[in-house]
Amino acid sequence: MIRLVEPEMGQEEFDAVRQVLESGYLVQGENVRRFEELVAGYLGLQHAVAVSSGTAALHLALLALDLGPGDEVIVPDFTFPATANAVALVGARPVLAEISLESYNLDPAVVEDLLTARTRAIVPVHLFGLPAPMDEILELADRHGLLVIEDAACALGASYGGRKCGTMGAAGCFSLHPRKAITTGEGGLIAVQDADLADRLRSLRNHGMVAGPSGWEFAAVGLNYRMTDLQGALGVVQMGRLAGVIERRRALAEMYDSALAGIPWLERPGVPPDAYHIYQSYVVLLEAGLDRARIMAALRAAGVECTIGTYACHAQTLFASHYGYQPGDIPNSYRAFQSTLTLPLHARMAELDVEAVAQALMEIGSRPVSDKQG
């Protein structure tokens, strides 16, 4: 089976985790601190706050920036639902926005029409490792006095106009899930420049605790979103692999672009000239009317693991029942939800694996794949 994803791990990771286990100090500690320093330095920011997941990163960023009941937050509809869920978790309303089918990212042209007196923030998502159009988003946010919180879950190492994703808004939120460029198993990071905001995030991740004159005090309603030192040790080693992993993913994506060029019923991912794509996922768009489930089944039968792109939030039961959306209300997002296909891509793949995936797709192309056929 050609795996959809396989984390880049080696003996260094095993040794790092073993050292933590042998030390007996397993919770947030020196390895987490060192990991935070490495990420902050890589991004060119003053602070990176490690947490237990990418979802925790989004939740804490929204909490720390005082978003809550009565507020509205613009979120692209085509994203893993955690983006919109985090908004709902702080009591604010996620306002789901249309995407561009060329990039799968938020379409800034639609945002203005969604703004109300209650709009407080925009959460652009750098989906699949491709930067969102940040110049337009930041200009719009500045004009209307809105916060920008980047969902850079897939985009550690991606950049837009020479600026790294996660560094352009008030906060940048990253995931360290095994499908990402580097991983700590689970885990997340919040990157910020403002020292006071970083302090608030550190407190909120640790039950709202702060250092007082007579010891620790509980100053806010916080959460246990800490990262363990086991994860921090993994992160330190993984940061040393990041550049090589990104380089390999980009090279494999270029091979895919060439190998799939002759298949007329799918569109390969496009990349704007000002964007540096790290290809957390290689996602193609199938021709309308094709039976994606049948294509995926045929790929799996040929030994190729695959999955959908991601979700149209408005078509999920939660958002339909709570906010009144109906499937198809956001057409581009709904089309992407129905017709995107994620192909295997990870640093351990061989060139022959790319050729095998392309060959499997070509062979499917000679069979009936339309949902209108029996």
Salt bridges, closest charged atoms under 4 A:
GLU8 OE1 - ARG348 NE 3.52
GLU12 OE2 - ARG241 NH2 3.90
GLU13 OE2 - ARG241 NE 2.63
ASP15 OD1 - ARG18 NH1 2.96
GLU30 OE2 - ARG33 NH2 2.09
GLU36 OE2 - ARG205 NH1 2.79
GLU37 OE2 - ARG33 NH1 2.21
GLU37 OE1 - ARG34 NH1 3.73
ASP66 OD1 - ARG200 NH1 2.74
ASP71 OD2 - ARG120 NH1 2.96
ASP77 OD2 - HIS314 ND1 2.71
GLU112 OE2 - ARG143 NH1 2.99
GLU112 OE2 - HIS144 NE2 2.52
ASP135 OD1 - ARG163 NH2 2.58
GLU139 OE2 - ARG143 NE 2.83
GLU150 OE1 - HIS126 NE2 2.81
ASP199 OD1 - ARG202 NH1 3.31
ASP291 OD2 - ARG294 NE 3.57
GLU305 OE1 - ARG3 NE 3.96
GLU351 OE2 - ARG248 NH1 3.45
